[in-house]
Amino acid sequence: MLKLYNTLTRKKEVFKPIEKGEVGMYGCGPTVYWHQHIGGMRRYIFEDTLYRVLKYEGFKIKHIINVTDVGHLTSDADEGEDKIEVAAKKEGKSAKEITHYYFDDFEKDLKKLNIIMPDKWTWASNYIKEQIELVKILEKKGYTYKTSDGIYFDTSKVENYGKLARINVAGLQAGKRIKMGEKKNKTDFALWKFSEKPGERQQEWASPWGIGFPGWHIECSTMSSKYLGEQFDIHTGGIDNMNPHHINEIAQSETAFGKRPWVKYWLHNNHLNLKEGKMSKSTGQIIRLKNLEEKGYSPMEFRYLCLLTHYRKIIRFDFKELASVKESYQRLKNIISGFKEDKKTHGDYLKEFEEAIEDDLNMPRALQVLWKLVRDKKAQGKIKTIKKMDEVFGLDLLKVEKIKIPEEVKKLVKEREDSRKKKDFKKADELRDKIKKKGFIVEDVDGKSKIIKV
């Protein structure tokens, strides 16, 4: 029985979709103005893991992820410039060229990480008409007001505003950190922003209120409801999406559609941080998947690293840890490569694995079960069981990679084998270190030497 931690209720709940056997799932996707870093890629590994577990459990899933190609300003407080417009000016390209270039780069990384693509990528700029219609519904219900820079949502009219993030609205109102401008309340947010100088922006549209572009939050409410309905099962995102983005989605969607809760289960992954702090373009602390590959680490090794920590916990990334993970992953694959297919499934290990993944996607525990199976010399049905597990892990555990081993390394391996036969284990260990310095790890499996490329 699958249990998921619902951010809305702050507890694990048995997952029961609105329609039996079917799941509607929406994920907040990238703002495509720059390359995605590995902190962001952790989010998609988490969402992919969730998708794989749901599929493993037999659910039919409709999966939508948005692409923000307009409306995400440099400040979450509805201030600053549009990130896409800034990037287009800086690089001397059109907004469309910018967004499609960085989306294509992002999609390549997803494929390298074995991430299953959603049923549909919804680009915000393709749903302007629908977004305007949703703002009109909110306007008709009396929840909007106009300022000199846009149409705003009046959060004071919403009961339990901010319930997802459990923010202290009263304390926030009294504070000085958030600028009021012409807002009635500090938590109010833009539904439609006016162009400061119509004709200068690359992306702007006519609306009943004036020429401009949609607010960041209205985009997700519009696109998710278009494909998943006015109420659906799962909404995912990074923990940083919770406030203000997700609480504003909830406020406008529950007001417009009259369905409470608008989304039954909210799931958020935690950060992947560096020692210096949060990874972000604004701080200049960025590591891309490409940078890992340049240092000799594979996308699967990074995926493995992410699965070793529960999605609700922070990952503190450093290359020393990744090097250890690389060695562990390569050792795992090397051992598995020595197994023979016996067309059986090990029910006990599979049951233990399923208990782990059904406990709020406990992938660290699931990996422990995998290692236990791998090390069990008496266990049968290993290949078929591992194949089943890898439907969730997505780690290419049975994929055979041809390794070209230099003659020099082969000689060292042979010399080490001879030393072991003579019980000269000190020399064998010295030779193992020499082999490792040349980029290979030698493992002893069932009396034979297995070589792994580091």
C-alpha positions, 0 to 999 in steps of 0.5 A: 500500500503506497504511502506518500508524505503530503506537504499539505497535511505534514504527514504520510498518507495512504495514496488514494487517487480521485479516480481508481487506478488513474493518476493526474500528476503535474510538475513545475518545470524549468524557467528556460533562460539558462542551463539547468544545474544539478541542484535543479536536476535532482528535482526531476530525478525525484519526480521521475522516481515518483512516476516510476513507483506509481507505474510499478504499482500499476497506476495509469498516469497522466503526467504534465510538466510546464515550461516557463518561457514568459512571466517569471520575474527576477524577483518572486515579489512581482518586481524586476525584469522578466528572466527571458527578456533579460537573457534575450537582451544579453545574448542578442537573440530572440526570446524564442531562440533563448527558450528553445535553446536552453530547453533542448539542452535541458531535455538532453540532460534528462535523457542522459539521466534516464528520466521518462518524459511527461505526456506533455510539456506545456509552454506558458506562452502557448496558453495566453488565451486560457490564462486571460480567461482564468483571470476573468473568472477571478475578476468576476468573483471579486478577487482582483484589483487593478494597480498601475503595473497590473491586475492583482489577486486579493489574498485577504479574501481567501481563508487559510491563505498560505496553508501549504507553507504554513506562513504567518500572514499576520506577522508577514503583514506587519514586517518590513521585508516585503515592499507594498507598492500599490498592493492592498496586502503584502501577500497579494500577487500579480495575475497579469502584468502590464508592459511598462512601454508597450512594444519594447518587450519581445513577449506581450499580448493584448488583454481586457486590462491592457497590453502585457503578459501573465503572472508566473503563478497563473500559468501553472493553474491554467495549464494543469487544469486544462489537462488534468481537470479542476481537481487532480491528484499530485502536484510536485516541485522543489521545496523552494517552489512552495512559497510563494508559487504553490501557495498562490496557485492554491489560492487562485485555483480553489477560488476559481474552481471551487474545489477544495483541496484543489490538489490532493497530494503535494510532494516537495523535494529538498535542496542539493547544496554545496558546502558554500550553500544553495546552488543558484545562478544568482550566487554564481555557485553552479555545477552542471551535468556537463561539468560532472561528465568533464570530470569523468562522472557519468549521469547514472552515477549522479542519479545513484548519488541522488537516490542514496538520500531520501528526497525530503532530505538535503544532499550536501554535494561534494566531489569526494562523495561523488567519487565514492559513489562512482566506485560503489555504482561501478562495483555494483554493476560489475558484480551484477554482470557476473550473474547468470539468468535463471528466469526466476524472481526472488519473492522475499527480496522483491517484497522487501523492496516494495515495502521500501518504495511504498514507504514514501519512496524510501530509495536509500532503503530500497538500495540496501535491499538491492545490495543485500540481494547482490551479496546473498550467495545463495539467492536465486532469481537475481537477474529477473529481480534486479531487472524488476527493481531497476524499473524504479531505480532507472540506473541501467543496472543490467546494461553492459558497457564494453571497457577497453582495458590497456595491456599495462593494466592487464599485466598488473591484474595478472601480477596481482592474481599471482601474488594472491595465489602465493598469499603475498597479500601486501604486494597484491594490495600495492598492485591494486593501488597501482591499478586504481591510479591508472583509472581502474578498480579490480574486484575479486568475485567468485575467485576471479578478478573483475575490472571496473573503469573508474 
